[in-house]
């Protein structure tokens, strides 16, 4: 069986390797890998940006955390069956476990001893066949087809929106205007979920190229480029998807009173900027502004993401997947081309 393996931090060591066939346990699904999504985390693992840890005692990691597959074999006592379309959850609770992990909230792990498929101390889903415990598998609407590979990033945004809405519950009013910064896959899914919530959605991106603008406008949202401070809105909620530090400071100064800013992006850069932090602090205090970070997702967020994808326009979702590469093209897929939105690996090609 073939799998994409890497030595984290060594770009020249990406291989399609022969690995042992997976052996499902009594509670495991045996899955034929269908597609593997590529994201910035994979690039960071390969290029050595502080991510990526192989399983104990090994130097190689089977990469891949954005999964899609078809069930080949399922335990008879579960709700899964042969032929089901599934995706695997990424994170596993720590072995202690800490209080959040003990309650199924491994995305809030407090001691850092969690593990993650394809990222931290567990092999990922970048193989022709893989196994997953039924507790960490999510069944998808079969009508989604290949678009089911978007579930993992959708789960991240489902959590971001869930946490944002919990904060808004502190008051009686509800947001009307949302701003999403970044029109990559994460930003587009954030915008999609904002539209599904009935919000007036604006999407800001630094570049107007490829299919991004059309994807945004076809959602019924408004696309902006240029200077974020000049787009002429004071959003009630911001989902920040770029990780661009200077932009975060700008957002804190332009939002409406009582707003919520959710940070979902991370940048490997170490840029320095001048910012009037005292004034930003003053404005955030006087305007009841909340800014918080959100990462990873619990099972319920994967289920929320699956529901959001099932409600979306299938043709629109298909247009998000702009390039497919074979397993031996994984490295090429890490480097986005001008028209790329979402690049995926065909695990059967």
N, C-alpha and C positions, 0 to 999 in steps of 0.2 A: 504494500500500500504506500502511496505517496503522501507526503506532507511538506509544508513550507516551514523550514526551520531556520533560526537565526541565532547568532551569538550577539546578544545586546551590545550596542556600541561599536560593532565592527561591520560596517556596510559591505565590505567585500566578502562576508561570510554568510550571505543569504543563499540557501540551497533548497532545491526540491529533493528531499531525502527519502530513502526507503525506511519505513518504520514498521513496527509490528502491528498486526491487525488488532483493533480494540476488542477487549473481552468484557461484555456487559455483565454487571452483577444482577442480583435478583430484583433490584429496584431501578434498573437502568433501561433507557431506550438505546437501541442501536440505530444510528442515523446515517443515511447516505448524505454526505455534504453536497450541497447544491451551489450556493454562492457564499462568498466571504466579502464583507464590506471592508474597504480601506479607509482609515482616517488618520488624523494628525498624530494620534498616540502611536500608531504603528511606525510612522516616520521617526518619531522621537526614540522609539525602542531601537530601531535599526541604526540610527545615526548617533545615538549616545547622548540624549538630552536628559539623563537622569531617570529614565524609565526602563523597565524590563529586567526581570529576574527569572532565570530558568529554575526548574524544579531542583530540589536539593540533590547534590552529588552529580549534577550534569552541567555542561557548559552550553548546551543548545536548548532552545525553547521553540516548541511549535507555536507559531504566532497566530493571531486572529481572534478577535472578540465579537465581531459583528457577524452573526451566523445565520444561516438558513439551510434547512435540510428536510429530507423526507424520511419518515420512520420506516425502518426495515423490520424491526422486531420490538415488541412492547410486552411488559409483564401483563399477564391476563387479568390481574385485579385492578388495573388502572383505567382511566378514561381515555388513554391513548390507544391508537390502533395502527396497524400497518398502513402506510400511505398518507398518514397525517403530515401536514406541513407544520414544522416546528422551528423555534429558535431557542438557543440556550442562554440562560442568565449568566452574567459574567462573574460577579463576585460571590465568594463563599464566606460564611461567618468564621471568625477566628476560633481557635480550638478551646479557648478558656471557658465559655465565651464571655465577652463584656456584656453589659446590660442591653444595649441596643441589638447586638448580634443575637442574644438570647431570645429576643422578641421579633426576629425576622427583619430587623432594620439594619442589616449589615452595611448599608450605605452610610450609616452614622457610626460605624465602628470607632471606638474611643481609644483602643490601644495599638492600632495599626497592624495587628497580626492577621488580618483577613488575607485571603488569597484571591487571585483573579485569573480566569481562563485567558491564556494568550498574553498576559501582562506580568503577573506576579506569582511565581512559584507553582503555576499549573499550566500544563499544555493547553493551547487554544483550540480553535475550531478550524484551523487551516489545513485540514486533511480530508482525504476522499471519503473516509468514514470516521465517525466519532461516537462516543457514548456520553450520555448525560443522565444524571439521576432525575427521575420524574418530578421531584420537588423543584428542580431548577430548569425545567422545560416549559415553554409556553406554546400552546396550540394557536395557530393562526387561521384566519378565514382562508379557505382554499382558493377563493376568488382572487386573493392578492397575488398569487403566483410568485414570481421573482421579486416583487416589491416587498415581500415579507422580510427581505434582508435589511430593510430600513428600521426594523423593530428596535434594535439596541439604541441607535441615536434617538428614536422616537421616545424611548423610555426615559432618557435623560431629560427631554423637554417636558414629558408628562410630569416628572417629579418637579421640575422648575415651576411649572404652572400650578401644580398642587400646593407647593410651599408658598408661592406668591398669593394664592387665594386664601390660604390660612392666615397670612398676615393681614390681608384686607378685611378679614372677619373681625378685626379690632374695632371697626367703625361701621356705621349703618349704610354709608354710600358705597357704590361699587364703581370700578374703573370703566371708562368709556373709550379711552384712546391708548393704544399700545404702540410702542416703538421697539422694533427688533433691529439690533445692530449686527450686521454680517449677513450676507445672502448665500452662504455655503449651505451644505445639507442641514446643519444644525439650525441655522437661521431660518431656512425655508420651512422646516418642520415646526419651529416655534411660531412662525407666522401662520401656518396652516391651523395650528391649535388655537391661536388667537382669533382667527376668523370663525372657527367652529364655536367659539364662545360668544360670538356676536359683537366683537369689539371692532372699532375702527383701527385698522392695522397699517402701520407705516414701517417700511424696511429701508434701512440705510446701509449702503456698502461703499467702500472706497473706490471700486472700479465698476464701470458699466460695460461689461463685456460678456460674450457668450449668451446663454439662455436665461441668465438670472432675472433680468428685468421682466421678460415675458412670463416667467414662472410666477413672479410676484404679482403682476397685474392680473394674471388669469385667476389668481386667488380672490381677486376683488380688493387687494391691498394696494398701497401706493409706494412706488419705488423712488428712492432719493440717492443722489451721489453728491460729492463735493464736501461742504463744511456742515457737520451735523448741527452746529449751532444756528445755521441759517435756513433750516428746513421749515421753520415757521409753525412748529407745534410745541406744546408743553405736555408731554405724555404723562398719563397716570401710572402706567406700568412700563418698565423697560426690561426686555430680555436681552442681555448683552452676550453675544456669541463670538466675539473676536479675540478677547484676551488682550486687546491693545490698551495698555495702561493709560496713556494720555487721554484716550476717548472716555475712559471711566470718569476722570475728573470733570470733563466737559458735561457728561450726562448728569452728574450730581448738581450742576448749576442750572440746568435747563428744564428739569422736570417740574410738574405741577405740585402744589401742596399735597401732603399726605400720600405721596407716591411711593412705589416700591420698585427697586432696581435689583434684578437678579443677575448675578454674574455666573456664566457657564463656560466661558472661554479661558484658555491658558496660553500664554505666549512664551516661547523659549528665550525671547530677547531680554536684555538687561539694560534697556535704554533709561536715560535719566531725563527728567523734565522739571521745569520750574512750575510750581503750583501754589496758589494762595490757599494753603491748607486751613488757616484760621478762618478765612471767609467761607470756604466750603463747609467747614464744621459748623459755623454759625448758621448758614442757610439750611443745612440738614436738620439742625436742632429746631430752628424756628418753624420749619415746614413739615415736621414730623416725617422726614424721609427715612425709609429703611433701605439699606443696601446689604445684600447677603450673597454668599456663594453657595453653589449647589453642584454636586458631583455624584456620578454613579446613580443607581436606582434600585429600589426594592422590588420584590415580586409584583406588588400591586401596581407599581409604576409601569412595569412591562405589560401588565394586563390593560392598564389605561392606554398605553401606547398602541397596543394591538387594536383596541376599540377605535382609537382615533384614526388609524390607518384604514380600518374597515369602513369608516364613514367617509373617507376622503374620495375624491374623484380618481379612479384608477388610471385614467389616461394621464392625469397630471403627475401622479406618483411615478409612472413609467418614464416620464420625461426627466425625472431627477437622476435616473441611472443613465449616465451619458457615455460610459465606456466600460467595456469588459476586457479583461486580460486573462490569459491562461495562467496556470500555476507558475510556470517558468517566466512569466511576465510580471511577477509581483513587484520587483524593484522598479520597473517602468511605471507601474501603477502608483507608486509612492510619489511620483513627480507629476503634478497636475499640469495639464495642457490648458490653453486659454479657454476652450469651450467645456472643460470638465466641470461637473457638479459633483456627482457621486461616481466613483470608480469602484468596480467590484471584480473579484476573481471568480472565474468559472472553475469550480473544483473538479469538474468532470471533463474539461477540455484537454 
